[in-house]
Amino acid sequence: MEFKHVPVMLNECIEALAIKPRGIYVDCTVGGGGHSAEIVKRLDGEGRLIAVDKDEDALLAAGERLKGHMDRVTFLHDDFKNLPEELGLMGIDGADGILCDLGVSSYQLDNAERGFSYMKDAPLDMRMNRGQYLTAFNIVNEYGVNELTKILYDYGEEKLARRIAENIVTRRQKQTVSTTLQLAAIVEESYPASTRWKYGHPAKRTFQAIRIAVNDELGALKEAMTALAQRLKPQGRMAVITFHSLEDRIVKTAFKELSQGCTCPSDFPICVCGHTKQAELINKKPICPSEEELRENPRSASAKLRIIERL
């Protein structure tokens, strides 16, 4: 299957990064290379792009898309949470720009065998890095009711988390839940018929939650945001696209802390917190896709772009 990649808010991201021809840029989630292709076009012979992804299919697709610029691109198969350390090992003291396009790609959703979609039947997988052990199958068939409930509630904001978790455990006692459509059917049956389709497909939040748990998406994000921003050179910029409130909350909090100075009460005569401002928010409110983009790419509807500049 072709790795199709429609880069979300492409022009806004390129403008946000304020690309310097000789700069060093990091695409933390290169996907099909849509954003990276536009970044590397703006680099001269001394510029450099580090293209990162934990999905090997994405790296192969990006390599094909960027093959005319290989002298300026370094590919890295890794989780972006490891990037702060990896950049040091590569001898890169600081980056001029860092881009993170979070969430699951259209290719991963549309490629049935990857197991991300509740619309297509496939083995329960959902791994972005197919070299790791943990899969959606393990979570659905091995975790207890309490663990499943916590995942569905915390990562999917699923109000019926307990009922769905109990129904999963009850069903698997009779038969292993091994496919995406089996799981989707359990979730559908957990909803009252009157509200089952009120907010779209009832399995959407469950699949999001399990995918996040399989790939430790929020843990990686919490670990990486501040550390990556601190890898920026002075006046270097970091742009992050999120696709749901849980991601956006983490990015917003990290950027707010980086852009704050002293947090001592106003009546303190001197600062005792030692907190110094490290960055400036470029946009206090997130940038959202234009109406034109929403018409052309409906999957961009929930996207939010936040930008910060290192002092």
Buried (B, 14 or more C-beta within 10 A) or exposed (E): EEBBBBBBBBEBBBEBBBBBEEBBBBBBBBBBBBBBBBBBEBBEEEBBBBBBBBBEBBBBBBBEBBEEBEEBBBBBEBBBBBBBEBBEEEEBEEBBBBBBBBBBBBBBBBBBEBBBBBBBEBBBBBBBBEEEEBBBBEBBBEBEBEEBBBBBBBBBBBEBBBBBBBBBBEBBEEEEBBBBBBBBBBBBBBBEEEEBEEEEBBBBBBBBBBBBBBBBBBEBBBBBBBBBBBBBBEEBBBBBBBBBEBBBEBBBEBBEBBBBEBEBEEEEEEEEEEEEEBBBBBBEEBBBBEEEBBEEBEBBEBBBBBBBBBB
